[in-house]
Amino acid sequence: MLSYVILIVFFVFLEALFSGSEIALFSVNKSKLKYLASQGDKKAERTYNLIQKYYNQYISVGLIGTILSITLATSTFVALLYDMSVFLPILKENEEFFAEAIVIITLLFGEIIPKSIFQHYSDNIIHLVVEFLEFFRKVFKPFLWFANAVNKVVFFLFRIKKQNEKSYSKEELLDIVLQTENIDELKKKIIGNILIFSQRRISEIVIPLSDVTAVSDDKKVMEVVPVFKESGYTRIPVYRKRIDQIIGFIRSYDLLF
């Protein structure tokens, strides 16, 4: 009985990995990944190149792996109930309940939870995700070949034409800009910083309190004018007694009235 439980947990775990990996591929910031690769990050370069080359196959691997995992988990669960029903006949009278139970288990722990986690941390775990999918891409190669052949037959029979037009996301447009040769390195660096801006921490860009330009509330107006001229700021914080006791700010044009 324990072996059945272990197998069910294992197959649900596999389902979680496959379904999570699939959503991670959709969610990862590819432009950021390419930018990191262009900066000499070997791991990012390998991951980006693999995604570019095998993206569609990785999606297929995720789907095949998810379906196989669900099938195996369900089959093992049915086998467990069958063996247990020999000792507990009451199980046969509650087949619908246990059928719903396995559906909820696979849906919750194999789909919903892992997908939300993989989507949230897609940029951090994409390297592991791609290595995982690359391994199973080789394992599922016969299935992928068969699926591709069936796909071509269906397209041929129903005279379905592949769409040539492609809509670009903001990230893809930025990616195109990075590939443009007549843009100088400074502009490319600025664009690269835009891509990773949302990932930066406040601690990386905050101005230390000791470097903040501020004036005391007991200063006279004429004493503040030179501070505006030297700093070039239009607004300056005002503190009382100590720099860490900010009580407000003064605007440069307020000095004119």
Helices and strands as residue ranges (DSSP letters): H 2-27, H 30-38, H 42-85, G 89-94, H 95-107, I 108-112, H 113-120, H 122-139, H 141-157, H 170-179, H 185-195, G 197-199, H 202-205, G 209-211, E 215-216, H 221-231, E 235-239, E 246-251, G 252-256
